Amino acid sequence: MRKGSTLIELLVVIAIVL
């Protein structure tokens, strides 16, 4: 499991939602 990528993906999803 990639822990660093998960954080980046979460930020990307949040940015898209906003």
mmCIF file of the C-alpha atoms, coordinates in Angstrom:
data_MODEL
# 
_entry.id   MODEL 
# 
loop_
_atom_site.group_PDB 
_atom_site.id 
_atom_site.type_symbol 
_atom_site.label_atom_id 
_atom_site.label_alt_id 
_atom_site.label_comp_id 
_atom_site.label_asym_id 
_atom_site.label_entity_id 
_atom_site.label_seq_id 
_atom_site.pdbx_PDB_ins_code 
_atom_site.Cartn_x 
_atom_site.Cartn_y 
_atom_site.Cartn_z 
_atom_site.occupancy 
_atom_site.B_iso_or_equiv 
_atom_site.pdbx_formal_charge 
_atom_site.auth_seq_id 
_atom_site.auth_comp_id 
_atom_site.auth_asym_id 
_atom_site.auth_atom_id 
_atom_site.pdbx_PDB_model_num 
ATOM 1  C CA . MET A 1 1  ? 0.000   0.000  0.000  1.00 0.00 ? 1  MET A CA 1 
ATOM 2  C CA . ARG A 1 2  ? 1.362   3.405  -0.942 1.00 0.00 ? 2  ARG A CA 1 
ATOM 3  C CA . LYS A 1 3  ? 0.819   5.788  1.957  1.00 0.00 ? 3  LYS A CA 1 
ATOM 4  C CA . GLY A 1 4  ? 2.258   8.869  0.225  1.00 0.00 ? 4  GLY A CA 1 
ATOM 5  C CA . SER A 1 5  ? 0.122   8.445  -2.899 1.00 0.00 ? 5  SER A CA 1 
ATOM 6  C CA . THR A 1 6  ? -3.051  8.080  -0.827 1.00 0.00 ? 6  THR A CA 1 
ATOM 7  C CA . LEU A 1 7  ? -2.537  11.525 0.697  1.00 0.00 ? 7  LEU A CA 1 
ATOM 8  C CA . ILE A 1 8  ? -1.953  13.057 -2.726 1.00 0.00 ? 8  ILE A CA 1 
ATOM 9  C CA . GLU A 1 9  ? -5.023  11.331 -4.133 1.00 0.00 ? 9  GLU A CA 1 
ATOM 10 C CA . LEU A 1 10 ? -7.136  12.620 -1.246 1.00 0.00 ? 10 LEU A CA 1 
ATOM 11 C CA . LEU A 1 11 ? -5.916  16.161 -1.897 1.00 0.00 ? 11 LEU A CA 1 
ATOM 12 C CA . VAL A 1 12 ? -6.748  15.794 -5.588 1.00 0.00 ? 12 VAL A CA 1 
ATOM 13 C CA . VAL A 1 13 ? -10.250 14.505 -4.827 1.00 0.00 ? 13 VAL A CA 1 
ATOM 14 C CA . ILE A 1 14 ? -10.845 17.356 -2.375 1.00 0.00 ? 14 ILE A CA 1 
ATOM 15 C CA . ALA A 1 15 ? -9.619  19.880 -4.956 1.00 0.00 ? 15 ALA A CA 1 
ATOM 16 C CA . ILE A 1 16 ? -12.025 18.435 -7.545 1.00 0.00 ? 16 ILE A CA 1 
ATOM 17 C CA . VAL A 1 17 ? -14.920 18.555 -5.094 1.00 0.00 ? 17 VAL A CA 1 
ATOM 18 C CA . LEU A 1 18 ? -14.121 22.160 -4.219 1.00 0.00 ? 18 LEU A CA 1 
# 
